[in-house]
Structures are given as structure tokens and as C-alpha cells.
Amino acid sequence: MFKNKVTLSMIQKKYGILAGILLSLCICAVIYYMILLGNKEEVSQIFREGEELYASKEYDKAIEKYSEYLSDMTTGSDSKRWLAWQRLLYITVQLKSDFEQGINILRDMEKEYEHDVEYMPYVLKEMVQVYHMKRSKEEVIHTLEKLMTSNFPLSQEEKIKLYRQYIVLIAEDTRNLQRGEEQLERCIQKEEQEVGKWCEYELGVVYTLGEQYKKARPIFNKLIGNSQPDEEIHYSSRFMLATIYGLLGERKQAIEELKAIESIYPNRDVIQSRVQALRKTEKNEL
């Protein structure tokens, strides 16, 4: 009987200690929650101050506030953080023309949004623009390649624009043509039909720039055969085919291709001047 009473007392003592521990934990949790709420409110106030300074065009002070707000990764809503990043980037690049610091900001954004398919394409596209302002051509090309090889949900128009921008840069240095070929061949295999056919077109352009006319001509002929005369891909391919004929000295064929698109080509003066130049060259050779 005595033994049972002792055991009961021990149990009561044991659970009393546990209850005390649980109570202490609850109190700590409440205190932590109150501190966190206070911290969040403090950080939100920093953001509001940044917005007020931005609105009053006190940009240097606004930069300080936005930077302070963004320094704490644990607070602030996604939308507010994103707006703060945009404000900071705009002031730095567009208003202060500090491209080097602009790239630093974008690199920090890239780290934060690395796995965010909504925000990351914007970060990379902005990076392309800032590198372009810095005249860092190789960095522009590298960033475009990042965008092109990603799985971001870009529209067909955006993808086509990226590839065409990429080839314009690649074409400035013939040493990069092989690099361009590889990217375009990957595009043809991977992308949907509308994007893929433009990559075929650009591949034909790259072959032409590399004087690989035997490879380029079948591509343009294929694109012409698979499109309607009023489609951009059609008259652009015929224009490139005319260019190849001209380079090979086959001026009659070149003129025929140009005349075929004269009425639909966006800049009719270009067609007419090309035809005149080809005819003038023919006369000089007679």
C-alpha cells in the first residue's frame, strides 16, 4: 500500500515537471512570436520609408532603405521584396547609370530567384540589357544562352526574339559561328515548330556568313516551300537566297528572287536598290 502511494506521488511530481517545461516552451514561443511580429512591422516600416523617399526623388536615401529592407531574407512579402529589387535596380541603372553596381544587384537577384520560373526570366533579360549597356558582348551572349537553354515558360515570340538577338551578336565575329550552329541545332530539336523554323532560318544565316552556301540553300528552299508568300519566314528566306545567288555571281537568279518578293517585302526600297546594284554589276561585266 505504501509502495503504491510513493509511485503515485512520483508520477504526479514527474508530470508536474513536464507541465512546467511545456508551459515554459509555450511562453517562449509567444515571446518569439511577438518579437517576430515586431521585427516584421519594423521591416515593413523600412520599406514604406523607402517608398516615400523614392516618391520624393530622394534616390540615394531610398537606396539605403531598400538595401536595408532586402538585407533580411526572412521578412517581407514576396511582392514587396520584388518591388524593392526593381526600385533599387531602376535607380542604379536608369537614373545613376551605374552599370557595374546594376550587375551586382542582378547577381543578388539571380541568387534569390534562382528557382523561381516567374521572376528568373525577368532577371536574366534585365542582365542582358545591362551587360549591353556595359558593352560586355561576351556576357550578353552567355546570358542569352542561359535563357535559351532554360525551361522557363517563355512565349514563342519571346523565344524567337532571343534567338534572333543571339545570332546578331554571334554574327559579329566569325569565330563564334560554330557556337551559334550548336545552339540553333539544339533549338531545332527541342523547340516547338514555330520557334524551330526560325532557328532553321537563323542556321541558314549562320551558314551563309560562314560561306557554307551548299548547306544554307537547302534550308531556305525548304522554308520557302513550307510557307505562304506573305509570311515573314517566306520572304526573309527568299531574300537570303537572293543574297547567296548574288555572292555566287548568279545574278539572274538573285534578281528573280528579289522581284518575287518586291511587292510584299516590308522595305521595298531595299529590294529595288539591290536589284539595281545587281543589274549595274552585270552591265559593267559585259
Residue pairs with C-beta under 8 A, 6 or more apart in sequence:
39 75
40 75
40 76
43 69
43 72
43 75
43 76
44 76
44 80
46 65
46 68
46 69
47 65
47 66
47 69
47 76
47 80
47 84
49 65
50 62
50 65
50 66
50 69
50 84
50 87
51 87
53 59
53 61
53 62
53 65
54 62
54 66
54 87
54 91
59 91
59 95
59 96
62 87
62 91
63 88
63 91
63 92
66 84
66 85
66 87
66 88
67 88
69 76
69 80
69 81
69 84
70 76
70 81
70 84
70 85
70 88
70 108
73 112
76 84
81 112
82 119
85 105
85 109
85 112
88 105
89 102
89 105
89 106
89 109
89 126
92 98
92 101
92 102
92 105
93 99
93 102
93 130
93 133
97 133
99 130
99 133
99 134
100 134
102 130
102 133
103 127
103 130
103 131
103 134
106 123
106 126
106 127
106 130
109 119
109 123
110 120
110 123
110 124
110 127
113 119
113 120
113 123
114 120
117 151
117 152
117 153
120 150
120 152
121 147
121 150
121 152
121 154
124 143
124 146
124 147
124 150
125 147
127 143
128 140
128 143
128 144
128 147
128 165
131 139
131 140
131 143
132 140
137 169
137 172
140 169
141 166
141 169
141 170
141 176
144 162
144 165
144 166
144 169
145 166
145 183
147 154
147 162
148 159
148 162
148 163
148 166
148 183
148 187
149 183
149 186
154 162
156 192
156 194
156 195
159 191
159 195
160 194
160 195
160 198
163 183
163 184
163 187
163 195
163 198
163 199
163 202
164 198
164 202
166 180
166 183
167 180
167 184
167 202
167 205
167 206
170 176
170 177
170 179
170 180
170 206
171 177
171 180
171 205
171 206
171 209
174 209
174 210
177 206
177 209
177 210
180 202
180 206
181 203
181 206
181 207
184 199
184 200
184 202
184 203
184 206
185 203
187 195
187 196
187 199
188 196
188 199
188 200
188 203
191 199
197 223
197 226
197 233
198 233
200 219
200 222
200 223
201 219
201 220
201 223
201 233
201 236
201 237
201 240
203 219
204 215
204 216
204 219
204 220
204 223
204 237
204 240
205 216
205 240
207 213
207 215
207 216
207 219
208 216
208 240
208 243
208 244
208 247
213 244
213 247
213 248
216 240
216 244
217 241
217 244
219 237
220 237
220 238
220 240
220 241
220 244
221 237
221 241
223 233
223 234
223 237
224 234
224 237
224 238
224 241
227 233
227 234
227 237
228 234
229 235
229 261
229 264
230 264
234 261
235 261
235 264
235 265
238 257
238 258
238 260
238 261
239 257
239 258
239 261
239 265
239 271
241 257
242 253
242 254
242 255
242 257
242 258
242 274
243 254
245 251
245 253
245 254
245 257
246 254
246 274
246 278
251 278
251 279
251 281
251 282
254 274
254 278
255 275
255 278
255 279
258 271
258 274
258 275
258 278
259 271
259 275
261 271
262 268
262 271
262 272
262 275
265 271
